[in-house]
Amino acid sequence: MLKPILRILALFALATSLITAVLDITRSIADSTLVMTPLGLDWFNISPTTLNASQDTIKNYVHPILWDPVIQTILLAPSWFVFSVLWLILTLLGRNRRSRWEGRYSR
């Protein structure tokens, strides 16, 4: 039951990764310079209140150390890269783990 959900989430992560990569490529061509938009900037442009709310929640209820080095590093990475890594993780978690020979020689 969990594997189909992981596969659907992986599909959405892949689509988001491709969309953000195309946006960065388009901006790079328009500006004639390399543009890689960080995830934090994209999140802030879409919904700044949820970004601030998640920062407050993590700092107050989880631990401030988790926000400063860990999540800030993720938010400074390019959006397409973060969603590509998320796609890879979700794909590996949602795959079928059959033997290489099981499909060919079993009944």
N, C-alpha and C positions, 0 to 999 in steps of 0.2 A: 504494500500500500504506500510505503514511503518513497519507493524508487520512482514511480511515475511523477510524483510531486517534485522530486529532485531534478528529474529530466525536464520538466516544464520550467522550473526556475533556472536551470542551465540554459535553456533556449532563450529566456528573457535576458539573461546576463550576456549571452552571445549577441543578441540583437542590440542591446544597449552599447556593448563594446564596439560593434560595427558602426552604429550611428555616431557615437562620440569620435571615433577615428575619422569618419568621413567629415564631420564638422571641423576637426582639427586640420585635416588636409586641405579643406576648402579655405579656412582662415589662413593657412600657411601660403597657399597659392595667391590669395588676395593681398596679403601683406608682403609677399616676397621674402619672408623670413620664417624660420621654424617656429610654429606655435603648438604648444602642448598645454592644454587647459587642465589645471589641477582639479581633482574631484571636489575639494572644498569650495572652490569658486563656482563650479557647476551647481553644487548643492545650495550654496548661498544665493545664486541667481534664481533657482527654482523655488526655494522655500527657506528664507533666512530664520523664520521662527522655529522650525523644527531642528535646524542646525544648532541654534542657541539652546533649545530645550534639551536636546540630546547631550550637549556639553554639560549643562547644569545637572542633568540626571546622572551622568557617569561620574562627574566630580563629587556629587553629594552622596550618592547611594552606592557606588561601586568603589572607586578609589581614584584620587587625582593623578596618581602615577600612570594609570592606564590611559588617561586622556593625553597627557603632555608628550611622552615619547612615542607611544604606540599609535594612537589614533591620529595624531597630528601628522605623523610620517605617512600614514595611509592617505590622509586628506591632501597632502602635498604632492602625491604621485599623480601622474596623468590618469584621467578618467578611463580611457580605453584600456590602460594597463591593469587597473584595479578590477574592472569588469571582466577582462580576459582571464585573470588569475581566478576570479570567482567562478567563471564558466568552467575552467579546468578542474577546480576542486569539486564543483557540483556534478560534473560529468563523471569524474572518477568515483564519486560516492554513489551515483545512480546507475552504474553499469552492471550488467549481468556478469557474474563471476563463474563462467563455465570453463571447463578445460578446453584446450585447443582441439583435442581429439574427440571430445564428447559429441559434438554435433555431427561429425563425419561417420563415426563407426558405432554409434549406439542406435538402438531401435526406438 
